[in-house]
Every structure is written in structure tokens, then in C-alpha cells.
Amino acid sequence: MEVKKQVWLAVFLIQIIYAGYFLLTKLAFDVGMNTFIFVFYRQAAATLFVGTFAFFLEWKSAPPLSVSIFLKIFMLSLLGITMSLEFNGVALLETTASLGAATTNTLPVITFFLAVLFRMEKVKLNTSPEIMKMGGIILCISGVLIIAFYNGPFLKLISHPMNLSKPHVEIPCNNKTWIKGVFLMLLSNFTWSLWMILQGIVLKSYPSKLLLTAQQCFFSTIQSFIVAIIFSRDPSEWRLGFNFRLLSVLYSGVVVTGVTYYLQSWVIEKKGPVFLATTTPVILVFTIILSVAVLGEGLSLGRVLGEILIIGGLYFVLWGKMKEEKRSMGEILPNGDAEKVNGQEGKQQKVLDANAITPTTQFDASRSSRRVHG
């Protein structure tokens, strides 16, 4: 039970941190910061922060780093961090912070698909949990399509006097920039989901989570620097002042990349990649509140409907996942009579052996040995 509470606390902190990330990053882009340079500075700050802790805490006990593992970590950094952040930066520049948080909730759809592809999940539509998960995926896809192609009337929201960004502009859903931004967000989430899957695989051969995070940040710094040099060679764009640019870089690099990547690695190890992906709706709630209050963003009816469908789909997937886990532990059977069966078996066991292990001990043992693979 203690580990379960720690997992939920870590998940909650991850989502709160990401809500702040969308807000501060959007502010930095609105005041003119180059997206590619931002990613480089962010990863450089993360490398210094995480690398320092990794050196003092895990360097002596680090597992051997073979050529094969080295290449896996390099590719993991390229696909799941560098590419994801680059796509996300360009998309966030052309859309809104709340949209970035909303499309992040498509992670369960993509992660579930990849988990099936990597044989970490099995699809059997003859059971209620699988039907629930597939229904949730359909709802998520419907929500994304509504957000991308339908606006509807804009809701009249009162802008907060702390509006620090440029005035809100209502972008029509048929605007090519908006549509491109939505699908770049989805592409970013695809590479992020791929990172979640591959992270779980790499952790089996290289279980040092802090060092793994530091190495990914280091490789991503090099990769993002090359991208930034290619797309931005104006020296003035590389300067950082004491403003939102510096604040967003430090927050994203130290708190988001440094802290949450480590927390994500830990949660993935404990509960699997799909569980982490299905806990993202909290990001949307906090991001909408902050973006309306600080950025003065407007919300259209189509966007609200799409976000409701996405969140509904997420909880369908999560509900199906929870029922599936309980069934795998023998708490319930397809006909729903597992509790009666377990109770009868427990009574028979007590009659046969008065010194047998108690049911609580049996449950704890099975739970500690169970591994949930997304």
C-alpha cells in the first residue's frame, strides 16, 4: 500500500510540473524565443542538474555500459526526447498551451498501440476490460479530430489582469497553421510514447535510473545543439536575459527534464508505461486554469467538447486497465463470482492446513511479485 501511495504522489507531481511547463514555455515563445534554441538550453540545464546528482549518488554503483546499451540510450534520447521536444516546441508556438496539454492526453492511445506492437499488451475483445480500453481509444481519437477541425463559438471568458502574453487571437480550425500544430503535437506524443515503451526495455538491462536519465539528457543536448545550429545562426537569438526566457529554460531543464524524467522512469518501473500515460488529464485541468488566467487564452466550444471526449476516453482506458489487473490477480472472474470462489478456496485451505500462510500474506506476496507491463 505504501508503494502504491508513492506512485500516485509521483504521478500527481509529474502532471503539475508539466502544466507549469506548458504555461512558461508558451510565454517564452510568445516573447520571441527560438524553439530550437530553447530545447538546447533546456537539455543543457538538465544535464548539469541531473549529471551532478548522478555522479555523486550512482556513479560508483553504476552497471557496466556496453556498446549495445550505449547505442540504445543514444537512440532513446534521439527518438523520445530530442525529436519529441522539437516537434512539441514548433507546435506550441503555432497553437496554445491548453491545446498542448489536451493533445498530451492522446498518449494512452499511442502507448497502448505501441505496447501491443511490442507484445507488452494483448488484445482480446471478448472480455469487458478490453472492450472498455478500445472504447476509450475511439473516444480519444474522436476528441482529437474535433479539436483539429471544429471550433464552434468561442466561450466568453474574462481575461485576468495578470495577462503577460500577447493578446489572444482566435485561430479558426480550418487555419493550416492550427491544423499543422495539432498534428505536430500528435507526432511529438508518438515519439514520447515510443520513449516510454523503450525506456522500460532499457531499464531491464541498465537499472540505474538516475544515470540513465543523465546520459539521455547529455545525448539530447548534443543532438538539439546540432538542430539549433542548423535552423538558427543569428547570435542575438542565443542570448538569455533575466526574463521569461531564462525562467522557462531553468524550469524546463531542472524541474521538468531533471525531476520528472527520473520520476517517470520510477513510475514506469513500478506500474508500466500505459499506467503513466493514462494519468495525464490532470495536466489539462491545471493548464486551462493557468492559461486563461495568465495568458488570456480563449476556449472554443469545439475545443471543450474534444477535451471532454479525450478525458472520457482516458478514464475508459484506465478503468479497463484496473479491471484487467484485478482479474490477473484472481480477485474477479469473467462471471464476477471470483470473490465467492476465493472465499470457498480460503475456507478449504484453512481446514486442510491450520498453519498455512494467511490470505493477506498470500495477497502481498502475489502483489510484490506481479509486474504490470503497460
Secondary structure per residue as TSV (DSSP state, phi and psi in degrees):
chain	resnum	aa	ss	phi	psi
A	1	M	-	360.0	-36.6
A	2	E	H	-64.2	-42.5
A	3	V	H	-64.5	-38.4
A	4	K	H	-62.0	-42.1
A	5	K	H	-64.3	-40.3
A	6	Q	H	-63.7	-39.0
A	7	V	H	-62.7	-46.4
A	8	W	H	-66.4	-36.1
A	9	L	H	-64.9	-43.1
A	10	A	H	-62.5	-41.8
A	11	V	H	-62.8	-43.7
A	12	F	H	-62.3	-43.1
A	13	L	H	-63.6	-39.5
A	14	I	H	-58.6	-46.1
A	15	Q	H	-69.5	-39.0
A	16	I	H	-63.2	-43.4
A	17	I	H	-63.1	-41.1
A	18	Y	H	-68.8	-31.9
A	19	A	H	-61.5	-44.4
A	20	G	H	-64.8	-32.5
A	21	Y	H	-63.0	-46.9
A	22	F	H	-60.9	-39.8
A	23	L	H	-66.4	-54.0
A	24	L	H	-66.7	-36.9
A	25	T	H	-66.9	-42.5
A	26	K	H	-61.9	-39.6
A	27	L	H	-61.0	-44.6
A	28	A	H	-62.8	-42.1
A	29	F	H	-68.3	-35.7
A	30	D	H	-67.5	-29.2
A	31	V	T	-89.7	7.3
A	32	G	T	107.6	9.7
A	33	M	-	-75.5	137.1
A	34	N	-	-69.0	132.7
A	35	T	H	-65.9	-38.5
A	36	F	H	-70.9	-38.4
A	37	I	H	-67.8	-36.6
A	38	F	H	-58.6	-46.3
A	39	V	H	-61.0	-41.6
A	40	F	H	-62.4	-50.1
A	41	Y	H	-61.7	-38.8
A	42	R	H	-60.9	-48.3
A	43	Q	H	-70.4	-32.8
A	44	A	H	-64.5	-43.8
A	45	A	H	-63.3	-39.5
A	46	A	H	-65.7	-39.0
A	47	T	H	-61.9	-44.9
A	48	L	H	-64.0	-41.7
A	49	F	H	-70.2	-54.7
A	50	V	H	-70.5	-39.2
A	51	G	H	-59.9	-36.3
A	52	T	H	-63.5	-47.2
A	53	F	H	-67.1	-39.9
A	54	A	H	-63.5	-37.8
A	55	F	H	-64.4	-44.0
A	56	F	H	-82.0	-27.1
A	57	L	H	-99.3	-32.3
A	58	E	H	-129.1	-1.0
A	59	W	S	-63.1	-43.5
A	60	K	T	-69.2	-31.7
A	61	S	T	-100.4	15.8
A	62	A	-	-68.4	139.4
A	63	P	-	-71.1	158.3
A	64	P	-	-61.9	141.6
A	65	L	-	-105.2	98.3
A	66	S	-	-80.1	169.3
A	67	V	H	-62.5	-39.4
A	68	S	H	-62.7	-46.5
A	69	I	H	-66.6	-37.9
A	70	F	H	-57.7	-46.5
A	71	L	H	-66.6	-37.7
A	72	K	H	-63.0	-43.2
A	73	I	H	-66.7	-38.7
A	74	F	H	-62.0	-47.0
A	75	M	H	-69.4	-34.3
A	76	L	H	-61.4	-40.7
A	77	S	H	-66.4	-41.5
A	78	L	I	-67.1	-49.5
A	79	L	I	-76.2	-45.3
A	80	G	I	-92.4	-20.1
A	81	I	I	-114.6	-62.0
A	82	T	I	-61.3	-54.3
A	83	M	H	-63.5	-41.2
A	84	S	H	-62.1	-44.5
A	85	L	H	-68.9	-38.2
A	86	E	H	-65.0	-46.8
A	87	F	H	-62.2	-43.3
A	88	N	H	-64.0	-39.2
A	89	G	H	-63.2	-48.0
A	90	V	H	-63.7	-41.7
A	91	A	H	-65.1	-41.1
A	92	L	H	-66.7	-33.3
A	93	L	H	-63.5	-35.3
A	94	E	H	-96.6	-4.7
A	95	T	S	-128.3	-133.9
A	96	T	-	-133.6	163.8
A	97	A	H	-64.8	-41.4
A	98	S	H	-65.6	-34.5
A	99	L	H	-66.1	-39.5
A	100	G	H	-58.9	-42.5
A	101	A	H	-68.5	-37.2
A	102	A	H	-66.2	-47.6
A	103	T	H	-70.5	-20.4
A	104	T	H	-61.2	-26.9
A	105	N	T	-72.7	-2.7
A	106	T	T	-81.9	-2.6
A	107	L	H	-54.1	-41.3
A	108	P	H	-59.3	-37.6
A	109	V	H	-61.8	-50.3
A	110	I	H	-69.5	-42.8
A	111	T	H	-65.6	-40.2
A	112	F	H	-62.9	-42.8
A	113	F	H	-61.5	-45.7
A	114	L	H	-68.1	-36.1
A	115	A	H	-63.9	-38.1
A	116	V	H	-65.9	-41.7
A	117	L	H	-62.1	-38.4
A	118	F	T	-87.9	8.1
A	119	R	T	61.2	31.7
A	120	M	S	-93.4	-13.8
A	121	E	S	-130.6	147.6
A	122	K	-	-117.3	138.2
A	123	V	-	-105.7	115.4
A	124	K	-	-134.3	101.6
A	125	L	T	-76.5	7.0
A	126	N	T	-92.2	6.5
A	127	T	S	-120.3	150.3
A	128	S	H	-64.8	-37.8
A	129	P	H	-60.3	-40.4
A	130	E	H	-68.2	-37.8
A	131	I	H	-64.1	-40.0
A	132	M	H	-61.7	-44.5
A	133	K	H	-66.3	-41.3
A	134	M	H	-67.3	-37.5
A	135	G	H	-62.9	-39.4
A	136	G	H	-64.1	-38.7
A	137	I	H	-63.4	-42.0
A	138	I	H	-63.0	-40.9
A	139	L	H	-63.5	-41.0
A	140	C	H	-62.7	-45.2
A	141	I	H	-62.5	-42.2
A	142	S	H	-62.2	-41.3
A	143	G	H	-62.9	-42.5
A	144	V	H	-64.0	-42.1
A	145	L	H	-64.2	-38.2
A	146	I	H	-65.3	-43.9
A	147	I	H	-61.3	-39.5
A	148	A	H	-74.1	-37.5
A	149	F	H	-117.6	-1.9
A	150	Y	-	-137.2	127.8
A	151	N	-	-100.0	-58.8
A	152	G	-	76.5	-175.4
A	153	P	S	-68.2	146.0
A	154	F	E	-82.8	138.9
A	155	L	E	-76.8	138.8
A	156	K	-	-81.9	103.4
A	157	L	-	-113.3	143.8
A	158	I	-	-84.9	121.2
A	159	S	-	-71.4	138.4
A	160	H	-	-76.1	144.0
A	161	P	T	-62.9	-13.1
A	162	M	T	-85.6	17.5
A	163	N	-	-57.3	109.5
A	164	L	-	-104.1	-0.3
A	165	S	S	-105.9	178.8
A	166	K	S	-69.2	155.3
A	167	P	-	-55.1	144.6
A	168	H	-	-68.6	136.3
A	169	V	-	-119.1	126.7
A	170	E	-	-76.8	115.3
A	171	I	-	-96.6	120.1
A	172	P	-	-65.8	148.8
A	173	C	T	-68.3	-20.9
A	174	N	T	-88.4	3.4
A	175	N	-	-67.3	129.3
A	176	K	H	-62.8	-34.6
A	177	T	H	-63.5	-43.5
A	178	W	H	-62.9	-47.7
A	179	I	H	-62.9	-41.9
A	180	K	H	-62.3	-39.9
A	181	G	H	-63.0	-41.2
A	182	V	H	-61.2	-45.8
A	183	F	H	-76.9	-24.7
A	184	L	H	-67.6	-36.3
A	185	M	H	-61.2	-42.8
A	186	L	H	-65.1	-39.0
A	187	L	H	-65.1	-38.8
A	188	S	H	-61.6	-42.1
A	189	N	H	-68.4	-31.2
A	190	F	H	-63.7	-47.0
A	191	T	H	-68.1	-32.9
A	192	W	H	-66.5	-42.7
A	193	S	H	-63.7	-38.8
A	194	L	H	-62.2	-38.3
A	195	W	H	-61.9	-42.5
A	196	M	H	-60.2	-42.8
A	197	I	H	-67.2	-50.6
A	198	L	H	-68.5	-29.7
A	199	Q	H	-59.8	-44.1
A	200	G	H	-62.6	-34.8
A	201	I	H	-71.1	-44.3
A	202	V	H	-66.7	-35.3
A	203	L	H	-61.9	-25.6
A	204	K	H	-67.6	-34.6
A	205	S	H	-97.9	-15.7
A	206	Y	-	-139.9	80.7
A	207	P	-	-77.1	0.8
A	208	S	-	-78.8	94.5
A	209	K	H	-65.0	-41.3
A	210	L	H	-68.2	-44.4
A	211	L	H	-66.3	-37.0
A	212	L	H	-62.9	-42.6
A	213	T	H	-63.3	-43.5
A	214	A	H	-63.1	-42.2
A	215	Q	H	-66.7	-38.1
A	216	Q	H	-64.1	-41.7
A	217	C	H	-62.5	-41.5
A	218	F	H	-63.6	-48.4
A	219	F	H	-63.7	-39.1
A	220	S	H	-66.5	-32.3
A	221	T	H	-62.2	-45.9
A	222	I	H	-63.3	-45.6
A	223	Q	H	-63.7	-45.0
A	224	S	H	-70.4	-28.9
A	225	F	H	-64.4	-42.5
A	226	I	H	-61.8	-43.1
A	227	V	H	-63.8	-43.4
A	228	A	H	-64.9	-38.7
A	229	I	H	-64.1	-38.1
A	230	I	H	-66.7	-42.5
A	231	F	H	-97.0	-12.4
A	232	S	-	-147.4	108.7
A	233	R	-	-115.5	10.0
A	234	D	-	-82.1	116.4
A	235	P	G	-59.5	-29.4
A	236	S	G	-65.7	-27.9
A	237	E	G	-74.3	-14.8
A	238	W	G	-91.2	-5.3
A	239	R	-	-81.0	138.2
A	240	L	-	-114.9	131.6
A	241	G	-	-111.8	-176.8
A	242	F	T	-85.4	77.1
A	243	N	T	-147.1	-161.9
A	244	F	H	-65.7	-25.5
A	245	R	H	-62.0	-51.6
A	246	L	H	-65.3	-42.5
A	247	L	H	-61.5	-44.3
A	248	S	H	-66.9	-36.6
A	249	V	H	-64.9	-47.5
A	250	L	H	-66.5	-41.7
A	251	Y	I	-64.5	-46.7
A	252	S	I	-67.3	-40.6
A	253	G	I	-74.4	-46.8
A	254	V	I	-83.5	-50.9
A	255	V	I	-82.5	-51.9
A	256	V	I	-72.3	-62.8
A	257	T	I	-67.3	-45.6
A	258	G	I	-70.0	-51.9
A	259	V	I	-81.9	-50.6
A	260	T	I	-70.2	-33.0
A	261	Y	H	-63.1	-38.2
A	262	Y	H	-67.9	-43.2
A	263	L	H	-63.4	-39.4
A	264	Q	H	-63.6	-41.3
A	265	S	H	-60.3	-40.6
A	266	W	H	-68.2	-43.7
A	267	V	H	-65.1	-41.8
A	268	I	H	-60.2	-40.7
A	269	E	H	-64.9	-36.6
A	270	K	H	-82.9	-40.6
A	271	K	H	-124.3	-8.6
A	272	G	-	95.2	162.1
A	273	P	H	-71.2	-35.9
A	274	V	H	-68.6	-37.2
A	275	F	H	-58.3	-45.3
A	276	L	H	-62.8	-40.9
A	277	A	H	-66.7	-30.8
A	278	T	T	-84.6	7.3
A	279	T	T	-108.1	16.3
A	280	T	T	-83.1	-9.3
A	281	P	H	-59.3	-25.7
A	282	V	H	-60.2	-33.3
A	283	I	H	-57.6	-46.0
A	284	L	H	-63.1	-43.9
A	285	V	H	-59.5	-50.9
A	286	F	H	-70.6	-35.0
A	287	T	H	-66.9	-40.9
A	288	I	H	-61.4	-45.2
A	289	I	H	-60.4	-47.4
A	290	L	H	-70.6	-40.5
A	291	S	I	-69.2	-34.9
A	292	V	I	-70.1	-42.2
A	293	A	I	-73.4	-39.3
A	294	V	I	-100.7	-45.5
A	295	L	I	-88.4	-15.4
A	296	G	-	69.3	29.2
A	297	E	-	-71.2	148.1
A	298	G	-	-98.3	158.2
A	299	L	E	-121.8	128.8
A	300	S	E	-93.4	160.9
A	301	L	H	-62.1	-41.2
A	302	G	H	-62.6	-39.1
A	303	R	H	-66.9	-41.5
A	304	V	H	-63.9	-45.0
A	305	L	H	-62.0	-42.8
A	306	G	H	-62.4	-41.2
A	307	E	H	-67.4	-36.1
A	308	I	H	-64.3	-42.9
A	309	L	H	-63.6	-40.4
A	310	I	H	-63.4	-46.7
A	311	I	H	-65.1	-40.6
A	312	G	H	-60.2	-42.7
A	313	G	H	-62.3	-38.7
A	314	L	H	-60.3	-44.5
A	315	Y	H	-74.7	-25.6
A	316	F	H	-62.9	-45.7
A	317	V	H	-63.2	-44.3
A	318	L	H	-64.9	-40.8
A	319	W	H	-62.9	-45.5
A	320	G	H	-62.0	-37.6
A	321	K	H	-65.3	-41.9
A	322	M	H	-66.1	-41.8
A	323	K	H	-65.0	-36.7
A	324	E	H	-64.9	-41.3
A	325	E	H	-64.3	-43.5
A	326	K	H	-63.0	-40.0
A	327	R	H	-65.3	-39.3
A	328	S	H	-66.9	-23.5
A	329	M	T	-89.4	-2.7
A	330	G	T	83.7	11.1
A	331	E	S	-75.1	-32.5
A	332	I	-	-135.5	153.1
A	333	L	-	-114.1	164.8
A	334	P	T	-52.4	-31.4
A	335	N	T	-90.4	1.8
A	336	G	S	78.7	8.8
A	337	D	-	-104.5	20.9
A	338	A	H	-66.4	-36.7
A	339	E	H	-62.5	-39.6
A	340	K	H	-65.4	-42.6
A	341	V	H	-64.5	-43.5
A	342	N	H	-63.9	-36.7
A	343	G	H	-66.2	-41.1
A	344	Q	H	-65.9	-41.6
A	345	E	H	-64.9	-35.5
A	346	G	H	-64.8	-40.7
A	347	K	H	-65.0	-42.1
A	348	Q	H	-62.9	-38.5
A	349	Q	H	-65.4	-39.6
A	350	K	H	-64.9	-37.4
A	351	V	H	-66.7	-40.7
A	352	L	H	-72.1	-35.0
A	353	D	-	-146.5	103.5
A	354	A	T	-68.4	-21.3
A	355	N	T	-98.5	17.6
A	356	A	S	-69.8	164.6
A	357	I	-	-64.8	140.3
A	358	T	-	-69.3	155.9
A	359	P	H	-57.7	-36.1
A	360	T	H	-63.8	-42.9
A	361	T	H	-64.4	-39.1
A	362	Q	H	-62.2	-41.7
A	363	F	H	-65.2	-43.4
A	364	D	H	-62.8	-39.0
A	365	A	H	-66.2	-43.7
A	366	S	H	-67.0	-34.7
A	367	R	H	-70.0	-39.1
A	368	S	H	-69.8	-28.4
A	369	S	H	-88.5	-10.6
A	370	R	-	-77.9	141.8
A	371	R	-	-125.5	121.1
A	372	V	-	-94.4	118.6
A	373	H	-	-102.2	71.0
A	374	G	-	53.6	360.0
